[in-house]
Amino acid sequence: MLDAVKIGRKWHSSRRAFLDYTIDHAKINLFKSLYTTIKE
């Protein structure tokens, strides 16, 4: 039971890290496209 909780927590934190990374990546891409649009 305790192992399952540990695995669940680990999976949850890694999923959050993955989501944060994906969101940051999307923001960077959005800013890049906005910047190039403004420059032109």
Long-range contacts (C-beta under 8 A, 24 or more apart in sequence): none
